[in-house]
Amino acid sequence: DMVQWINNDTDFRWPASNLHPTHGIYPEFDPQEPVAPGESWSFTFEKAGKWRFHDHLKPRWRGVVRVE
């Protein structure tokens, strides 16, 4: 499944797999750079599971993507 992150904020965002700061649980789930305001980043999950992520720039901002 593909998920697209659209940055509708005025700050840069960087969605990435946990654990911060290495993104080691699902290392491919990392754009390798911030997503600018008004821009987007897409990722296709190749593995089923419950994938926790964070904003690499503001790690207290977190979420979960569920792939079946």
C-alpha positions, -999 to 999 in steps of 0.1 A, spaced: 0 0 0 12 35 -8 8 63 17 13 100 8 23 126 33 13 161 23 29 189 43 1 214 48 21 231 76 44 261 74 73 242 88 94 214 73 83 179 83 102 146 81 81 114 86 102 85 94 101 50 109 108 46 146 132 45 165 144 80 166 170 90 154 181 59 135 148 49 119 160 13 123 127 -6 126 118 0 89 148 20 75 133 23 40 104 43 55 124 75 55 126 103 29 162 110 39 154 147 40 127 171 52 95 176 33 90 213 26 58 232 32 34 225 3 53 195 -8 46 158 -4 64 124 0 50 90 -9 61 56 4 50 21 -6 49 -3 22 62 -37 12 56 -53 46 24 -58 65 23 -46 101 17 -18 124 44 8 117 51 35 142 66 67 129 76 101 141 86 135 127 124 134 127 126 171 133 100 171 161 102 135 175 74 140 200 50 141 170 41 105 163 17 83 145 10 47 133 4 33 98 -13 -1 96 -7 -22 66 -26 -54 61 
